[in-house]
Amino acid sequence: MSRPLNIAMLGCGFMGRAHSNAYLQVRHFFDGEYQPVLRACYGREEDRAKLEQFAKRWGYQSIETDWRKLVARDDIDLVDVCAPNFLHHDMVLAAAEAGKIIVCEKPLAMNAAEAEEMVAAVEKAGVANMVSFNYRRVPAISLFKQIIDEGRVGRPFHYRAVYNQDYTIGADVPQGGMALWRLDARVAGSGVTGDLLAHSIDTAEWLNGPIQRVVAHTETFVKERKHADTGRVEKVDIDDACMFLAVFQNGSMGTFESTRYARGRKNYSTMELNGENGALFFDLEDPHILQYFRYADPETGKKIEDHLTGWQRIHVTNFEHPYMKHWWVPGTTIGYEHTFINGMADFLASLEGGPAFQPTMRAALRTQRVCDAVLDSARKGQWVEIPG
């Protein structure tokens, strides 16, 4: 017998759509006790027309233009924070005080100090929580993790991550407003470090363990832009590009690169791990493929036959691959939206007594600390240790 789980969506933009779709679809593919109900959604009064359209399209039963009022409503069980980054802190604290289950988009906060307060609040309230680092739920990345855990890569030597896009090239692109708030440091906190590299860092630490120290360089290619809200030309304070070196606690070395100025790259996120017994490579723009180089047998440590070495492309659509038994027949692929559905299925299962969900806000705090250290290193031009 199903139980309703009443959802409040804070934000009606791109991520609001992705999360709403996950709530609507999850029980079509994953069994469980809780049935998400789209009870209400929030947007600013000045965006009321868009908010009403959003509610109608996705089937929300009501709208609110005061998020505090929505969070406090007795008919809400779960608060989903998909608003711009500068609102995450206050929204999460209010939802925790109200005793709500909380879902929060990444990055968790504007900085680690805010994130620490948020973690303290949810842990004091004892409320279930998750942060939507959805790329962990790409089946090929989950298989990447499984192969590491099976010992097939062995001792890690190198980890490489790239996350490149090209949508802000051009001095005529404004900053701020509904569409481009990620270019406004007062709203986003940082540029590619918090927006893109947060994903890369979360995945890297999930796959290869904690990062111990970093040294970084950032660049802002266009120094001034017209602000979409005020019409004034203002200084740009976010990082357009970031690159950093990392040393992991397991002794392996890491390189990370991210930019919004890579012409031709739309959502190009890659990761590669080179180990003693094998290697793995993944490209998000080819999301159903995992590349695996098998060098030695993990049980015996012996090198496999020379004529069998080489990179193999695993088409991650078989029923034995992570999540795929819930979807289509082998050989048929799933896409971006399914990563949110997979994540919501795991979170709902954890609410029903299943395996504990990760990443929680405490895990996302770790990512926030690395992001802060990267930006601190770029300002200082020196290595920075990651606090525990």
BAMAR-125483 format. One line per field, with one value per residue (C-alpha): x, y, z; chain; residue in one letter. Coordinates in nm, 3 decimals. Example, Ala and Ser with C-alpha at 12.3 -4.5 7.8 and 13.67 -1.06 7.14 Angstrom:
BEGIN
c1	[1.230,1.367]
c2	[-0.450,-0.106]
c3	[0.780,0.714]
c	[A,A]
r	[A,S]
//
This chain:
BEGIN
c1	[0.000,0.145,0.180,0.170,0.483,0.386,0.648,0.722,0.939,1.141,1.234,1.076,1.375,1.587,1.652,1.294,1.187,1.444,1.338,0.965,1.002,1.182,0.897,0.642,0.831,1.000,0.710,0.656,0.991,1.088,0.868,0.828,0.598,0.617,0.427,0.545,0.263,0.339,0.166,0.304,0.579,0.744,0.858,0.903,0.598,0.759,0.778,0.418,0.323,0.613,0.533,0.171,0.276,0.527,0.264,0.015,0.267,0.396,0.073,0.146,-0.173,-0.092,0.165,0.334,0.535,0.658,0.891,0.889,0.512,0.540,0.808,0.593,0.280,0.150,0.062,0.429,0.654,0.956,1.114,1.315,1.557,1.615,1.650,1.970,2.266,2.243,1.903,2.008,2.131,1.817,1.580,1.751,1.767,1.395,1.303,1.512,1.348,1.009,1.110,1.086,1.273,1.513,1.645,1.898,2.060,2.437,2.652,2.524,2.596,2.782,3.078,3.184,3.084,2.724,2.739,2.857,2.556,2.324,2.472,2.445,2.080,1.969,2.160,2.019,1.668,1.732,1.574,1.658,1.843,2.015,2.216,2.151,2.490,2.301,2.602,2.670,2.351,2.469,2.480,2.824,2.968,2.812,2.976,3.304,3.270,3.177,3.484,3.710,3.547,3.601,3.976,4.008,4.204,4.431,4.648,4.548,4.816,4.635,4.287,4.190,3.870,3.753,3.421,3.390,3.108,3.090,2.767,2.909,3.159,3.109,3.119,2.755,2.625,2.470,2.514,2.231,1.860,1.656,1.868,2.224,2.232,2.526,2.740,2.656,2.884,2.637,2.383,2.602,2.898,3.148,3.164,3.271,3.423,3.089,2.875,3.078,3.384,3.164,3.029,3.380,3.505,3.210,3.252,3.631,3.613,3.339,3.553,3.906,3.877,3.940,4.150,4.426,4.558,4.521,4.692,4.479,4.454,4.135,4.061,3.780,3.803,3.536,3.591,3.268,2.916,2.582,2.361,2.028,1.834,1.985,2.103,2.431,2.774,2.925,3.242,3.232,3.348,3.297,3.560,3.506,3.773,3.956,4.234,4.390,4.625,4.528,4.692,4.457,4.494,4.568,4.878,4.745,4.773,4.481,4.427,4.102,3.998,3.677,3.574,3.273,3.499,3.564,3.412,3.221,3.186,2.829,2.839,3.173,3.259,3.523,3.699,3.988,4.155,4.485,4.583,4.833,4.601,4.380,4.224,3.879,3.753,3.409,3.272,2.934,2.865,2.877,2.697,2.608,2.973,3.237,3.590,3.793,4.154,4.222,4.588,4.606,4.368,4.260,4.262,4.600,4.774,4.902,4.905,4.645,4.753,4.915,4.673,4.378,4.502,4.353,4.069,3.722,3.399,3.128,2.779,2.616,2.259,2.246,2.023,2.327,2.457,2.363,1.999,1.940,1.707,1.451,1.457,1.447,1.578,1.957,2.096,1.856,1.996,1.871,1.950,2.013,1.669,1.702,1.992,1.751,1.494,1.759,1.870,1.518,1.452,1.756,1.655,1.298,1.427,1.644,1.337,1.169,1.450,1.677,2.048,2.157,2.158,2.469,2.557,2.395,2.464,2.755,2.915,2.839,3.008,3.326,3.290,3.223,3.546,3.742,3.580,3.668,4.026,4.055,3.940,4.163,4.462,4.389,4.386,4.707,4.895,5.002,4.909,4.616,4.536,4.178,4.039,3.901]
c2	[0.000,0.336,0.639,0.994,1.206,1.569,1.770,2.143,2.260,2.577,2.698,2.656,2.665,2.400,2.194,2.234,2.064,1.784,1.711,1.738,1.484,1.248,1.263,1.195,0.905,0.724,0.494,0.401,0.220,0.157,-0.012,0.144,0.257,0.634,0.798,1.153,1.407,1.745,1.958,2.310,2.507,2.840,3.125,3.500,3.726,3.901,3.562,3.465,3.399,3.159,2.999,2.940,2.789,2.565,2.446,2.371,2.186,1.960,1.920,2.105,2.155,2.508,2.786,3.012,3.332,3.327,3.032,3.061,3.021,2.715,2.550,2.596,2.440,2.135,1.955,1.944,1.645,1.713,2.042,2.039,2.332,2.413,2.789,2.983,2.910,3.218,3.096,2.741,2.826,3.000,2.758,2.450,2.598,2.682,2.339,2.165,2.372,2.272,1.905,1.845,1.592,1.795,1.758,2.023,2.097,2.137,2.314,2.284,2.646,2.964,2.853,2.600,2.823,2.825,2.453,2.377,2.560,2.367,2.032,2.121,2.220,1.903,1.679,1.858,1.824,1.461,1.505,1.287,1.480,1.442,1.658,1.604,1.513,1.324,1.202,0.933,0.775,0.751,0.370,0.380,0.590,0.354,0.068,0.264,0.260,-0.109,-0.208,-0.011,-0.171,-0.516,-0.447,-0.458,-0.131,-0.196,0.072,0.409,0.634,0.908,1.060,1.309,1.510,1.762,1.949,2.194,2.397,2.694,2.879,3.204,3.290,3.649,3.985,4.053,3.771,3.940,3.835,3.781,3.743,3.425,3.261,3.364,3.403,3.161,3.445,3.670,3.595,3.749,3.482,3.187,3.222,3.111,3.024,2.695,2.580,2.557,2.487,2.228,2.124,2.052,1.759,1.649,1.674,1.483,1.204,1.195,1.156,0.894,0.695,0.760,0.878,1.215,1.490,1.599,1.921,2.133,2.409,2.606,2.885,3.057,3.305,3.547,3.616,3.885,4.127,4.329,4.243,4.416,4.296,4.156,4.305,4.653,4.715,4.849,4.725,4.563,4.378,4.000,3.825,3.458,3.228,3.150,2.879,2.683,2.426,2.260,1.985,1.754,1.496,1.230,1.072,0.738,0.894,0.922,1.244,1.432,1.695,1.889,2.137,2.325,2.615,2.769,2.886,2.554,2.621,2.317,2.155,2.155,1.933,1.759,1.583,1.312,1.112,0.868,0.654,0.478,0.203,-0.076,-0.347,-0.152,0.177,0.331,0.621,0.783,1.067,1.217,1.307,0.931,0.833,0.470,0.371,0.286,0.219,-0.034,-0.144,-0.478,-0.545,-0.793,-1.038,-0.895,-1.236,-1.363,-1.037,-1.200,-1.009,-1.131,-1.268,-1.005,-1.059,-0.979,-0.646,-0.324,-0.086,-0.240,-0.043,-0.167,-0.081,-0.019,-0.128,-0.488,-0.591,-0.673,-0.317,-0.064,0.055,-0.093,-0.374,-0.100,0.041,-0.099,-0.409,-0.447,-0.230,0.059,0.364,0.600,0.971,1.271,1.281,0.920,1.006,1.212,0.931,0.679,0.912,0.972,0.597,0.543,0.826,0.705,0.353,0.490,0.655,0.316,0.141,0.058,0.138,0.478,0.741,0.923,1.201,1.363,1.724,1.611,1.447,1.757,1.969,1.783,1.886,2.245,2.249,2.132,2.402,2.665,2.539,2.553,2.917,3.002,2.845,3.042,3.367,3.283,3.102,2.820,2.471,2.453,2.162,2.039,2.058,1.733]
c3	[0.000,-0.105,0.119,-0.020,0.014,-0.037,-0.227,-0.210,-0.500,-0.434,-0.781,-1.122,-1.355,-1.524,-1.210,-1.093,-1.414,-1.377,-1.019,-1.093,-1.372,-1.134,-0.881,-1.153,-1.309,-1.022,-0.933,-1.297,-1.287,-0.923,-0.665,-0.323,-0.047,-0.084,-0.370,-0.444,-0.472,-0.630,-0.369,-0.424,-0.597,-0.523,-0.747,-0.708,-0.735,-1.032,-1.205,-1.128,-1.492,-1.531,-1.196,-1.291,-1.623,-1.443,-1.194,-1.470,-1.687,-1.409,-1.214,-0.890,-0.692,-0.572,-0.595,-0.339,-0.386,-0.024,0.022,0.402,0.403,0.180,0.394,0.706,0.558,0.744,0.421,0.308,0.385,0.162,0.062,-0.261,-0.291,-0.659,-0.614,-0.694,-0.467,-0.244,-0.117,-0.025,0.326,0.452,0.280,0.424,0.775,0.763,0.627,0.895,1.169,1.027,1.042,0.666,0.457,0.240,-0.113,-0.219,-0.551,-0.580,-0.489,-0.134,-0.043,-0.135,0.075,0.339,0.631,0.510,0.438,0.791,0.935,0.704,0.805,1.172,1.125,0.946,1.186,1.491,1.348,1.253,0.910,0.611,0.344,0.009,-0.228,-0.597,-0.738,-1.006,-1.205,-0.946,-1.083,-1.444,-1.484,-1.650,-1.365,-1.111,-1.300,-1.291,-0.910,-0.901,-1.105,-0.868,-0.563,-0.717,-0.717,-1.094,-1.119,-0.824,-0.672,-0.826,-0.972,-1.167,-1.174,-1.447,-1.476,-1.736,-1.740,-2.027,-2.182,-2.420,-2.347,-2.205,-2.477,-2.590,-2.415,-2.507,-2.283,-1.977,-1.616,-1.369,-1.421,-1.448,-1.716,-1.630,-1.253,-1.251,-1.388,-1.090,-0.793,-0.548,-0.646,-0.749,-0.514,-0.774,-1.142,-1.293,-0.963,-0.785,-1.090,-1.282,-1.083,-0.779,-0.984,-1.082,-0.723,-0.576,-0.830,-0.787,-0.411,-0.445,-0.686,-0.559,-0.200,-0.031,-0.186,0.052,-0.104,-0.416,-0.611,-0.857,-1.112,-1.227,-1.504,-1.585,-1.957,-1.978,-1.691,-1.721,-1.837,-1.848,-1.564,-1.683,-1.389,-1.362,-1.718,-1.579,-1.684,-1.375,-1.282,-1.328,-1.011,-1.102,-1.251,-1.620,-1.609,-1.342,-1.343,-1.043,-0.939,-0.655,-0.432,-0.297,0.046,-0.123,-0.283,-0.637,-0.837,-0.991,-1.259,-1.292,-1.561,-1.621,-1.845,-2.010,-2.295,-2.471,-2.811,-2.932,-2.589,-2.460,-2.151,-2.188,-1.862,-1.861,-1.592,-1.613,-1.348,-1.417,-1.177,-1.140,-1.274,-1.513,-1.613,-1.668,-1.880,-1.910,-2.125,-2.033,-2.395,-2.466,-2.144,-2.215,-2.278,-2.018,-2.140,-1.943,-1.984,-1.818,-1.749,-1.460,-1.296,-0.958,-0.788,-0.905,-0.990,-1.309,-1.636,-1.883,-2.220,-2.440,-2.726,-2.498,-2.361,-2.491,-2.421,-2.432,-2.473,-2.239,-2.360,-2.022,-2.093,-1.972,-1.683,-1.468,-1.501,-1.228,-1.249,-1.594,-1.483,-1.410,-1.762,-2.114,-2.286,-2.330,-2.607,-2.547,-2.371,-2.104,-2.074,-1.851,-1.692,-1.577,-1.346,-1.134,-1.134,-1.028,-0.750,-0.626,-0.627,-0.405,-0.172,-0.136,-0.070,0.211,0.367,0.364,0.553,0.259,0.225,0.354,0.079,-0.037,-0.081,0.220,0.311,0.527,0.222,0.012,0.279,0.195,-0.171,-0.065,0.137,-0.165,-0.382,-0.124,-0.108,-0.488,-0.495,-0.198,-0.373,-0.690,-0.491,-0.301,-0.577,-0.347,-0.229,0.015,0.247,0.262,0.619,0.755]
c	[A,A,A,A,A,A,A,A,A,A,A,A,A,A,A,A,A,A,A,A,A,A,A,A,A,A,A,A,A,A,A,A,A,A,A,A,A,A,A,A,A,A,A,A,A,A,A,A,A,A,A,A,A,A,A,A,A,A,A,A,A,A,A,A,A,A,A,A,A,A,A,A,A,A,A,A,A,A,A,A,A,A,A,A,A,A,A,A,A,A,A,A,A,A,A,A,A,A,A,A,A,A,A,A,A,A,A,A,A,A,A,A,A,A,A,A,A,A,A,A,A,A,A,A,A,A,A,A,A,A,A,A,A,A,A,A,A,A,A,A,A,A,A,A,A,A,A,A,A,A,A,A,A,A,A,A,A,A,A,A,A,A,A,A,A,A,A,A,A,A,A,A,A,A,A,A,A,A,A,A,A,A,A,A,A,A,A,A,A,A,A,A,A,A,A,A,A,A,A,A,A,A,A,A,A,A,A,A,A,A,A,A,A,A,A,A,A,A,A,A,A,A,A,A,A,A,A,A,A,A,A,A,A,A,A,A,A,A,A,A,A,A,A,A,A,A,A,A,A,A,A,A,A,A,A,A,A,A,A,A,A,A,A,A,A,A,A,A,A,A,A,A,A,A,A,A,A,A,A,A,A,A,A,A,A,A,A,A,A,A,A,A,A,A,A,A,A,A,A,A,A,A,A,A,A,A,A,A,A,A,A,A,A,A,A,A,A,A,A,A,A,A,A,A,A,A,A,A,A,A,A,A,A,A,A,A,A,A,A,A,A,A,A,A,A,A,A,A,A,A,A,A,A,A,A,A,A,A,A,A,A,A,A,A,A,A,A,A,A,A,A,A,A,A,A,A,A,A,A,A,A,A,A,A,A,A,A,A]
r	[M,S,R,P,L,N,I,A,M,L,G,C,G,F,M,G,R,A,H,S,N,A,Y,L,Q,V,R,H,F,F,D,G,E,Y,Q,P,V,L,R,A,C,Y,G,R,E,E,D,R,A,K,L,E,Q,F,A,K,R,W,G,Y,Q,S,I,E,T,D,W,R,K,L,V,A,R,D,D,I,D,L,V,D,V,C,A,P,N,F,L,H,H,D,M,V,L,A,A,A,E,A,G,K,I,I,V,C,E,K,P,L,A,M,N,A,A,E,A,E,E,M,V,A,A,V,E,K,A,G,V,A,N,M,V,S,F,N,Y,R,R,V,P,A,I,S,L,F,K,Q,I,I,D,E,G,R,V,G,R,P,F,H,Y,R,A,V,Y,N,Q,D,Y,T,I,G,A,D,V,P,Q,G,G,M,A,L,W,R,L,D,A,R,V,A,G,S,G,V,T,G,D,L,L,A,H,S,I,D,T,A,E,W,L,N,G,P,I,Q,R,V,V,A,H,T,E,T,F,V,K,E,R,K,H,A,D,T,G,R,V,E,K,V,D,I,D,D,A,C,M,F,L,A,V,F,Q,N,G,S,M,G,T,F,E,S,T,R,Y,A,R,G,R,K,N,Y,S,T,M,E,L,N,G,E,N,G,A,L,F,F,D,L,E,D,P,H,I,L,Q,Y,F,R,Y,A,D,P,E,T,G,K,K,I,E,D,H,L,T,G,W,Q,R,I,H,V,T,N,F,E,H,P,Y,M,K,H,W,W,V,P,G,T,T,I,G,Y,E,H,T,F,I,N,G,M,A,D,F,L,A,S,L,E,G,G,P,A,F,Q,P,T,M,R,A,A,L,R,T,Q,R,V,C,D,A,V,L,D,S,A,R,K,G,Q,W,V,E,I,P,G]
//
